[in-house]
């Protein structure tokens, strides 16, 4: 699951160090269009449905946060 997410992220935003960054939104590394693309790719790749309530910075500031979100939606 992590590998698939990393593939989505690096294709969407090449040059961002997703392995070490923990404030992707807070530091402005991801812009709104990037997030829209990432959300669409996550929903397709992992067959989950993200709601407006899920679209908060805490869920997208790091790879681990995104994985936790995906896992909670998949249950």
N, C-alpha and C positions, 0 to 999 in steps of 0.2 A: 504494500500500500504506500509506504514512504517513497519507494523508487518511482512509482507512478506519479505521485504528487510532485516530486522533485522535477520530473520530466516536464510536467505541465508548467511549473513555475519558471524553469530555466528557458523554456520555449517562449513564454509570455514576456519575461523580463530578463533577457540575457545580460550578464554583467553584475547582477545582484548576488551577493553571497548569502544564499538562503540557509546554508548550513550553520552560520554563526549569528546572523541577525536575529534580534529578539524584539525589534521595534520597527517593523517594516512599514506600518501605517504611521506611527507616531513620528518617525524620522523622515517621512515623505518619500520613502523609496518606492512605494506603490501608489500610483495615482488612481483616480476613480475609474478610468477606463480599463486599467490593468485589473482592478478588482472585479469589474463586470465580466471581463474575459475569464479570469480565474474561476469565478463562481460558476459560469456556464460550463467550463471544462470540468470542474469538480462534479457538477450535477450529472454530466454525461458519463464521465469515466467511472464514477463510483455509484451511479444510479441512486442518488439521494436527492431530496428536495430541500432546498434552503429557503427559509422564509425571511421576511423583512427583519424580524427580531434577531435572526442569526447574523445579520450584516452589521456587526459592531467591530470596532478596531481590535478588541481583545481576541476575537476569533481569527484575525488575519495578521497579527503582529509577528508571528513566527510559524515555522513549519510544524512544530509540535502542537501549537494552538489549532492550526488547521486540521491536523490529524485527529486531535481530540474531538473537534466539531464533526468531522466525517464519521468517526466511530460512533459518536452519540446519535447521529442521524440514521446510521445503518442498523441500529438495534431495534 
